[in-house]
Amino acid sequence: MSTENEGKAVPGDPAAPSVPPTPPVPPSAPPAPEAGPTSGPESNPAPTTQGVPATQEAPTVRAAQPPHAAQPAPAAAEPPTASGAPASHAAPAYAAPAGGWPPPPPTVPSWGTPHAPVPAAPAAPRKRTGGLVAAVLAAALVAGGIGGGIGYWAAERGDDGISSTTVSSGETPASFKRDPGTVAAVAATALPSVGTIKAKSGGSQGEGGTGTGFVYDQEGHILTNNHVVASAADGGTLSVTFSDGKSYDAEVVGRAEGYDVAVLKLTNAPKGLKPLPLGDSDKVAVGDSTIAIGAPFGLSNTVTTGIISAKNRPVASGDGTGGSNSYMSALQTDASINPGNSGGPLLDASGAVIGINSAIQSTSGGFGQSQAGSIGLGFAIPVNQAKNVAQQLIKTGKPVYPVIGATVNMNDKGEGAEIAERGTGSTPSVTPNGPAAKAGLKPGDVITGFGGHQIDSGPTLISEIWTHKPGDSVEITYERDGRSVTTTVVLGERTGDS
């Protein structure tokens, strides 16, 4: 009987003999003397050999100790055991009780003396064991957690013994409850407020995609990414399906390409919508736990976890339609984010939204929403910024952007954001009487700091500017002729994406 599945010998059944039922025929031996009365126990048990595989021949018992010099046998000796037989003498035959059981043990040969082979006991059938073990292996491939229990059961059945043993796992207590604050508890609360968005363009091809959004208020506003709904913005159709399977048509309230934020509204919003609570992304710390909910590759209601791995990560990404790039000073997370997660909430450990999942770093080296999978570098728009944009879109349908009134080089990186010599269409690169001009900046100045954050490029500068609001006073540092200057700029504003 094989017991390799458990790593230890399976105990014999106390009611079953531990040697084969057909006793081996011992070689010729002197007639056994009649057993006389002794002062010991009424009878001595037959020697046992537990743990012997069923397919082996009947065992021959050997001394447990190396052979020693011959010694005279005691005048009245009890029947010997396997470990007690003198090495230089054959063990005396044991008289079997009436009924033929226990059988006499095989003769112990003298060391180094040839002896007749012991006939093998009939081999136990193995067809059933082989088939059962094969079934166990197949089950282990799909249910490794129960492999140990099934393996033990197969070993018992393979012995053809009187009984078998089944090892079963304990059941989950009926009173088991998940504590508040666990991932499972947070997900259970948030999932009903997260929907899968299906966007279809109004063209003849009907192209579209899938993304995610979440309930912003009880009026039926849904917050998501602009690039999720961009294909359906002009004459297309939108629908939002929630975790209960109910689907609702939706329409675009407003889009902000630069922020990559959009607001939808359910056309027949149901009663009882539960908006997700909004957290404070300014208070997020690196190492905080995160929970991402979305529909990666169309797999709705998917929950993944991670941490905040960085803050204020400048990210520029496009919506895939050839429109303007979006810029964000993003929250970076290693929670798995894939195409289809876009627009979904990034939650903290309490279940509050701290960001909108928007972009991933792909192995191709670019940011965006290509079909590349997650490599542990996902980026979310901070919810404080998204909230401000959503309020603007709900109120006016158009985004409002803070500006400094200067055109900067968007290609160079590493030394800062250099103010260009000329603006778009040969316009001045520093708007006359604009915020930058009032702060004393000129063409050729290199901006190296903004609001306490280091600036290494034009996209980084824009990402930081857009975390503020028009009218904010922000400290700005720039270099001119090898000299560093720090001043304050009051941000202006621009309405719309054009």
C-alpha positions as CSV (number, residue, x, y, z in Angstrom):
1,M,0.0,0.0,0.0
2,S,1.5,3.3,-1.0
3,T,1.2,6.2,1.4
4,E,3.3,8.8,-0.4
5,N,0.5,11.2,-0.6
6,E,0.5,11.8,3.0
7,G,4.2,11.4,3.7
8,K,3.7,8.8,6.4
9,A,2.4,5.2,6.8
10,V,-1.3,4.9,7.1
11,P,-2.3,3.2,10.5
12,G,-3.6,-0.3,10.1
13,D,-7.2,-1.0,11.0
14,P,-7.3,-2.4,14.5
15,A,-9.7,-5.1,13.5
16,A,-7.7,-6.3,10.6
17,P,-4.6,-8.5,10.6
18,S,-1.4,-6.8,9.7
19,V,0.0,-9.8,7.7
20,P,-1.6,-11.3,4.6
21,P,-4.6,-13.6,5.3
22,T,-2.9,-16.6,3.6
23,P,0.2,-17.4,5.8
24,P,3.4,-18.2,3.9
25,V,4.6,-21.8,4.0
26,P,7.7,-21.9,6.0
27,P,10.6,-24.2,5.1
28,S,10.9,-27.5,6.9
29,A,11.6,-27.1,10.5
30,P,11.7,-29.4,13.6
31,P,8.3,-30.1,15.1
32,A,7.2,-27.4,17.4
33,P,7.2,-28.3,21.0
34,E,4.0,-28.2,22.8
35,A,3.5,-24.9,24.5
36,G,3.6,-25.2,28.2
37,P,2.1,-22.9,30.8
38,T,4.1,-19.9,31.6
39,S,3.8,-17.2,34.2
40,G,3.6,-14.4,31.5
41,P,0.6,-13.1,29.6
42,E,-2.1,-15.6,28.4
43,S,-0.8,-15.3,24.8
44,N,1.8,-13.3,22.9
45,P,0.8,-11.3,19.8
46,A,2.1,-12.3,16.4
47,P,4.9,-10.1,15.1
48,T,3.7,-7.3,12.9
49,T,5.2,-5.4,10.0
50,Q,3.1,-2.2,9.4
51,G,3.5,-0.1,6.4
52,V,4.5,-2.8,3.9
53,P,3.3,-2.0,0.4
54,A,0.5,-4.4,-0.8
55,T,2.2,-5.3,-4.0
56,Q,5.4,-6.6,-2.3
57,E,6.0,-10.2,-1.4
58,A,5.3,-11.4,2.1
59,P,8.1,-9.9,4.3
60,T,10.8,-11.9,5.9
61,V,11.6,-10.8,9.3
62,R,15.1,-10.0,10.1
63,A,16.8,-9.2,13.4
64,A,16.8,-5.6,14.4
65,Q,20.4,-5.8,15.7
66,P,23.5,-7.0,14.0
67,P,24.4,-10.7,14.7
68,H,26.4,-11.6,17.8
69,A,28.1,-14.7,19.1
70,A,25.8,-17.7,19.7
71,Q,24.6,-18.0,23.3
72,P,22.8,-20.9,24.9
73,A,19.0,-20.7,24.7
74,P,17.2,-20.3,28.0
75,A,15.6,-23.4,29.3
76,A,12.1,-22.1,29.1
77,A,11.9,-19.3,26.6
78,E,8.7,-17.5,25.5
79,P,8.0,-17.5,21.7
80,P,10.6,-15.1,20.2
81,T,9.8,-11.8,18.4
82,A,11.4,-10.4,15.4
83,S,13.8,-8.3,17.4
84,G,14.5,-10.9,20.0
85,A,15.6,-14.0,18.0
86,P,19.3,-14.8,18.6
87,A,21.3,-14.2,15.5
88,S,23.0,-17.6,15.4
89,H,20.0,-19.8,16.0
90,A,16.8,-20.4,14.1
91,A,13.7,-19.2,15.9
92,P,11.6,-22.0,17.5
93,A,8.3,-22.6,15.8
94,Y,5.3,-21.0,17.4
95,A,2.3,-23.1,18.2
96,A,-0.8,-21.6,16.6
97,P,-3.9,-21.4,18.7
98,A,-7.0,-23.2,17.8
99,G,-8.7,-21.8,14.7
100,G,-5.5,-21.3,12.8
101,W,-4.8,-17.6,13.8
102,P,-2.5,-16.0,14.3
103,P,-0.3,-18.0,11.8
104,P,3.2,-19.1,12.7
105,P,5.9,-16.6,11.8
106,P,8.4,-17.5,9.2
107,T,11.6,-19.1,10.2
108,V,14.5,-16.8,10.9
109,P,17.6,-18.1,9.1
110,S,21.1,-18.1,10.5
111,W,23.0,-15.1,9.2
112,G,25.0,-16.1,6.1
113,T,23.2,-19.4,5.6
114,P,21.2,-20.0,2.4
115,H,17.6,-20.7,3.0
116,A,14.6,-21.6,0.9
117,P,12.7,-18.6,-0.5
118,V,9.5,-17.8,1.1
119,P,6.5,-18.2,-1.3
120,A,4.9,-14.9,-2.2
121,A,1.4,-14.2,-0.9
122,P,-1.2,-13.6,-3.6
123,A,-0.8,-10.1,-4.9
124,A,-3.7,-7.7,-4.2
125,P,-5.6,-6.5,-7.3
126,R,-4.5,-3.1,-8.4
127,K,-6.9,-2.1,-11.1
128,R,-9.1,-0.1,-8.8
129,T,-6.1,1.7,-7.1
130,G,-4.6,2.7,-10.5
131,G,-7.9,4.2,-11.7
132,L,-8.4,6.0,-8.5
133,V,-5.0,7.5,-8.4
134,A,-5.4,8.7,-11.9
135,A,-8.6,10.4,-10.9
136,V,-6.8,12.1,-8.0
137,L,-4.1,13.5,-10.3
138,A,-6.7,14.9,-12.6
139,A,-8.6,16.4,-9.7
140,A,-5.4,17.9,-8.3
141,L,-5.0,20.0,-11.5
142,V,-8.3,21.7,-10.9
143,A,-8.7,21.5,-7.2
144,G,-5.2,21.5,-5.6
145,G,-6.6,22.5,-2.2
146,I,-8.2,19.1,-1.7
147,G,-5.4,17.0,-3.1
148,G,-4.1,15.9,0.3
149,G,-7.4,14.5,1.6
150,I,-8.1,12.6,-1.7
151,G,-4.6,11.2,-1.8
152,Y,-5.0,9.7,1.7
153,W,-8.3,8.2,0.7
154,A,-6.8,6.6,-2.4
155,A,-4.0,5.1,-0.3
156,E,-6.5,3.5,2.0
157,R,-8.7,2.1,-0.8
158,G,-5.6,0.6,-2.5
159,D,-5.0,-1.8,0.4
160,D,-8.2,-3.9,-0.2
161,G,-8.6,-3.9,3.5
162,I,-11.7,-4.2,5.5
163,S,-12.4,-0.5,5.8
164,S,-11.5,2.8,4.2
165,T,-10.9,6.3,5.6
166,T,-12.1,9.5,4.0
167,V,-10.5,12.8,5.2
168,S,-12.8,15.8,4.7
169,S,-12.1,19.5,5.3
170,G,-14.0,21.5,7.8
171,E,-16.9,23.6,6.8
172,T,-16.9,27.4,6.9
173,P,-18.8,28.5,10.0
174,A,-22.3,29.8,9.2
175,S,-21.6,32.8,11.4
176,F,-18.5,33.9,9.4
177,K,-18.6,37.7,8.7
178,R,-16.1,40.0,7.1
179,D,-14.9,42.8,9.2
180,P,-15.5,46.4,8.0
181,G,-12.5,47.8,6.2
182,T,-11.4,44.5,4.6
183,V,-11.1,44.5,0.8
184,A,-14.1,42.2,0.5
185,A,-16.3,44.5,2.6
186,V,-15.1,47.6,0.8
187,A,-15.7,46.0,-2.6
188,A,-19.2,44.7,-1.6
189,T,-20.2,48.3,-0.6
190,A,-18.7,50.0,-3.7
191,L,-19.6,47.5,-6.5
192,P,-23.3,48.5,-6.7
193,S,-22.2,52.1,-7.5
194,V,-19.8,51.2,-10.3
195,G,-21.0,50.6,-13.8
196,T,-19.6,49.2,-17.1
197,I,-19.9,51.8,-19.9
198,K,-20.4,50.7,-23.5
199,A,-19.8,53.4,-26.1
200,K,-20.8,53.1,-29.7
201,S,-20.0,55.7,-32.4
202,G,-22.7,57.1,-34.6
203,G,-20.8,56.1,-37.8
204,S,-21.8,53.3,-40.2
205,Q,-19.2,51.0,-38.6
206,G,-20.6,51.5,-35.2
207,E,-17.2,51.3,-33.6
208,G,-16.9,51.8,-29.8
209,G,-15.4,50.4,-26.7
210,T,-15.9,49.5,-23.1
211,G,-14.9,51.4,-20.0
212,T,-16.0,52.1,-16.4
213,G,-17.7,54.9,-14.5
214,F,-19.1,55.4,-11.0
215,V,-22.1,57.2,-9.5
216,Y,-21.3,60.8,-8.7
217,D,-24.7,61.9,-7.2
218,Q,-28.2,60.8,-6.7
219,E,-29.4,62.6,-9.9
220,G,-27.8,60.0,-12.0
221,H,-24.5,61.7,-13.0
222,I,-21.7,59.2,-13.8
223,L,-18.1,60.2,-13.6
224,T,-15.6,58.7,-16.1
225,N,-12.8,59.4,-18.5
226,N,-13.2,61.4,-21.6
227,H,-11.4,58.8,-23.7
228,V,-14.0,56.2,-22.7
229,V,-16.9,58.2,-24.3
230,A,-15.1,60.2,-27.0
231,S,-16.1,57.8,-29.8
232,A,-19.8,58.2,-28.9
233,A,-19.8,61.9,-28.2
234,D,-21.0,63.0,-31.6
235,G,-24.2,61.0,-32.5
236,G,-23.2,57.8,-30.8
237,T,-24.9,55.8,-28.1
238,L,-23.9,55.1,-24.5
239,S,-25.2,52.6,-21.9
240,V,-24.2,51.9,-18.3
241,T,-24.7,48.4,-16.8
242,F,-24.4,48.0,-13.0
243,S,-23.5,44.9,-11.0
244,D,-27.1,43.9,-10.6
245,G,-27.3,43.4,-14.4
246,K,-29.6,46.4,-15.0
247,S,-28.6,48.6,-17.9
248,Y,-29.5,52.3,-18.5
249,D,-29.0,54.6,-21.5
250,A,-26.9,57.6,-20.9
251,E,-25.9,60.9,-22.5
252,V,-22.8,63.1,-22.3
253,V,-23.2,66.2,-20.1
254,G,-19.7,67.5,-20.7
255,R,-16.2,66.5,-21.6
256,A,-12.8,67.8,-20.8
257,E,-10.1,66.5,-23.2
258,G,-7.2,68.1,-21.3
259,Y,-8.2,66.7,-18.0
260,D,-9.5,63.4,-19.5
261,V,-12.7,63.7,-17.5
262,A,-16.3,63.3,-18.7
263,V,-19.7,63.4,-17.0
264,L,-22.6,61.3,-18.2
265,K,-26.2,61.3,-17.0
266,L,-28.5,58.3,-17.0
267,T,-31.6,59.2,-19.1
268,N,-33.9,57.2,-16.7
269,A,-32.0,57.2,-13.5
270,P,-33.4,54.7,-10.9
271,K,-34.2,55.8,-7.4
272,G,-31.9,54.8,-4.6
273,L,-28.6,55.5,-6.4
274,K,-25.7,55.6,-3.9
275,P,-22.9,57.9,-4.9
276,L,-19.4,56.8,-3.9
277,P,-17.9,58.9,-1.1
278,L,-15.0,61.2,-2.4
279,G,-11.8,61.2,-0.4
280,D,-9.0,63.8,-0.3
281,S,-6.3,63.0,-2.8
282,D,-4.0,65.6,-1.3
283,K,-3.8,63.6,1.9
284,V,-2.8,60.3,0.2
285,A,0.6,59.0,1.1
286,V,2.9,56.6,-0.7
287,G,2.3,53.1,0.6
288,D,-1.4,53.6,1.2
289,S,-3.6,50.7,0.2
290,T,-5.6,51.0,-3.0
291,I,-8.6,49.1,-4.5
292,A,-9.4,49.5,-8.2
293,I,-12.7,48.5,-9.7
294,G,-13.5,48.2,-13.4
295,A,-14.1,46.1,-16.4
296,P,-10.6,45.1,-17.7
297,F,-11.0,43.7,-21.2
298,G,-14.7,43.8,-20.7
299,L,-14.7,41.7,-17.5
300,S,-17.1,43.8,-15.5
301,N,-17.0,44.1,-11.7
302,T,-13.4,43.2,-11.4
303,V,-11.6,44.2,-8.2
304,T,-7.8,44.5,-7.8
305,T,-5.7,45.8,-5.0
306,G,-2.3,47.4,-4.6
307,I,-0.7,50.5,-3.0
308,I,0.1,54.1,-3.9
309,S,3.5,53.7,-5.4
310,A,4.1,57.4,-6.2
311,K,2.4,60.7,-6.2
312,N,2.5,63.8,-8.5
313,R,3.6,61.6,-11.5
314,P,3.4,63.7,-14.6
315,V,1.5,61.8,-17.3
316,A,0.5,62.8,-20.8
317,S,-1.9,60.6,-22.7
318,G,-4.2,60.8,-25.8
319,D,-7.8,59.6,-26.2
320,G,-7.0,57.6,-29.3
321,T,-9.1,59.8,-31.6
322,G,-6.4,62.2,-32.6
323,G,-7.7,64.9,-30.2
324,S,-5.6,66.9,-27.8
325,N,-3.5,65.2,-25.2
326,S,-4.5,65.1,-21.6
327,Y,-2.1,66.0,-18.8
328,M,-2.3,64.9,-15.2
329,S,-0.2,65.0,-12.0
330,A,-1.2,61.4,-11.4
331,L,-1.4,59.0,-8.5
332,Q,0.6,56.0,-9.4
333,T,-0.5,52.6,-8.2
334,D,0.5,49.0,-8.7
335,A,-3.1,47.7,-8.5
336,S,-3.7,45.9,-11.8
337,I,-5.3,48.3,-14.3
338,N,-6.0,47.3,-17.9
339,P,-7.9,48.6,-20.9
340,G,-11.5,48.7,-19.7
341,N,-10.6,49.9,-16.2
342,S,-10.5,53.5,-17.5
343,G,-12.9,55.7,-15.7
344,G,-13.3,53.4,-12.8
345,P,-12.7,54.5,-9.2
346,L,-9.4,54.0,-7.3
347,L,-10.4,53.6,-3.7
348,D,-8.6,53.9,-0.4
349,A,-8.8,51.4,2.4
350,S,-12.0,53.1,3.7
351,G,-13.8,52.8,0.4
352,A,-13.5,56.5,-0.5
353,V,-12.6,57.5,-4.1
354,I,-9.1,59.0,-4.3
355,G,-8.7,58.9,-8.1
356,I,-10.1,58.0,-11.5
357,N,-8.1,55.2,-13.2
358,S,-7.0,56.6,-16.5
359,A,-3.8,55.4,-18.0
360,I,-1.1,52.7,-17.9
361,Q,2.6,52.5,-18.7
362,S,2.9,49.8,-21.4
363,T,6.0,47.9,-22.4
364,S,6.0,49.8,-25.7
365,G,7.2,52.8,-23.7
366,G,4.2,55.0,-24.0
367,F,1.3,56.0,-21.8
368,G,-2.2,55.3,-22.9
369,Q,-4.9,52.8,-23.4
370,S,-3.3,50.3,-25.9
371,Q,-4.2,46.7,-25.5
372,A,-1.0,46.0,-23.6
373,G,-1.7,44.5,-20.1
374,S,-0.7,45.8,-16.7
375,I,2.9,45.8,-15.7
376,G,2.2,47.3,-12.3
377,L,2.3,51.0,-13.4
378,G,-1.2,52.5,-13.4
379,F,-2.1,56.1,-13.2
380,A,-5.2,57.8,-11.8
381,I,-6.4,61.4,-11.9
382,P,-6.5,62.8,-8.4
383,V,-10.1,63.0,-7.2
384,N,-9.7,66.6,-6.0
385,Q,-9.0,67.7,-9.5
386,A,-11.7,65.4,-11.0
387,K,-14.2,66.8,-8.6
388,N,-13.5,70.4,-9.6
389,V,-13.8,69.5,-13.3
390,A,-17.0,67.5,-12.7
391,Q,-18.6,70.5,-11.0
392,Q,-17.7,72.7,-14.0
393,L,-19.1,70.3,-16.5
394,I,-22.4,69.8,-14.7
395,K,-22.8,73.5,-14.3
396,T,-21.8,74.8,-17.7
397,G,-21.0,71.7,-19.9
398,K,-17.5,73.1,-20.6
399,P,-14.2,72.7,-18.8
400,V,-12.2,75.7,-17.4
401,Y,-8.4,75.5,-17.3
402,P,-6.0,77.5,-15.2
403,V,-3.2,79.1,-17.3
404,I,0.0,81.1,-16.8
405,G,-0.2,82.9,-20.2
406,A,3.0,81.5,-21.7
407,T,3.9,79.0,-24.4
408,V,6.5,76.5,-23.4
409,N,8.6,73.9,-25.3
410,M,6.9,70.5,-25.0
411,N,9.7,68.4,-26.5
412,D,12.8,69.0,-24.4
413,K,13.1,67.3,-21.0
414,G,15.5,67.3,-18.1
415,E,16.4,71.0,-17.6
416,G,13.0,72.4,-17.0
417,A,10.2,74.0,-19.1
418,E,11.6,76.6,-21.4
419,I,9.4,79.5,-22.6
420,A,9.4,79.4,-26.4
421,E,10.6,82.4,-28.5
422,R,7.3,82.5,-30.4
423,G,3.9,81.2,-29.7
424,T,1.4,79.3,-31.9
425,G,0.9,81.0,-35.3
426,S,3.7,83.5,-34.6
427,T,1.8,84.9,-31.7
428,P,3.8,86.2,-28.7
429,S,4.9,83.3,-26.4
430,V,4.2,85.4,-23.3
431,T,0.7,86.9,-23.4
432,P,0.9,90.6,-23.0
433,N,-0.4,91.6,-19.6
434,G,-1.1,88.0,-18.8
435,P,-0.2,86.1,-15.6
436,A,3.4,85.3,-16.7
437,A,4.1,88.7,-18.0
438,K,2.9,90.3,-14.8
439,A,5.2,87.9,-12.8
440,G,8.2,89.2,-14.9
441,L,8.8,86.0,-17.1
442,K,10.2,86.4,-20.6
443,P,10.9,84.2,-23.6
444,G,13.9,82.0,-23.0
445,D,13.3,81.7,-19.3
446,V,13.5,78.1,-18.0
447,I,10.8,77.3,-15.4
448,T,12.3,74.8,-12.9
449,G,9.8,74.9,-10.0
450,F,6.0,75.4,-9.6
451,G,4.1,75.2,-6.4
452,G,6.9,73.5,-4.6
453,H,7.3,70.7,-7.2
454,Q,10.3,70.3,-9.5
455,I,9.7,70.9,-13.2
456,D,11.7,69.0,-15.8
457,S,9.6,69.5,-18.9
458,G,6.7,71.3,-20.5
459,P,4.2,68.4,-19.9
460,T,5.2,68.3,-16.2
461,L,4.6,72.1,-15.9
462,I,1.1,71.8,-17.5
463,S,0.3,68.8,-15.2
464,E,1.1,70.8,-12.2
465,I,-0.7,74.0,-13.4
466,W,-3.9,72.0,-13.9
467,T,-4.0,70.7,-10.3
468,H,-4.9,74.3,-9.4
469,K,-7.8,76.6,-10.0
470,P,-8.0,79.9,-11.9
471,G,-7.1,82.8,-9.5
472,D,-4.7,80.7,-7.3
473,S,-1.4,82.4,-6.4
474,V,1.4,80.0,-7.0
475,E,5.2,80.3,-6.3
476,I,7.2,79.8,-9.5
477,T,11.0,79.4,-9.9
478,Y,12.8,80.1,-13.2
479,E,16.4,80.5,-14.5
480,R,17.6,83.4,-16.6
481,D,21.2,83.9,-17.6
482,G,22.4,81.3,-15.1
483,R,20.6,82.9,-12.2
484,S,17.6,81.4,-10.3
485,V,14.7,83.6,-9.6
486,T,11.5,82.9,-7.5
487,T,8.3,84.9,-7.9
488,T,4.6,84.5,-7.6
489,V,2.1,84.1,-10.4
490,V,-1.7,84.5,-10.3
491,L,-3.3,81.9,-12.6
492,G,-5.6,83.0,-15.4
493,E,-8.2,80.9,-17.1
494,R,-9.3,79.4,-20.4
495,T,-12.7,78.0,-21.1
496,G,-13.2,75.0,-23.4
497,D,-10.9,72.7,-25.2
498,S,-10.5,74.7,-28.4
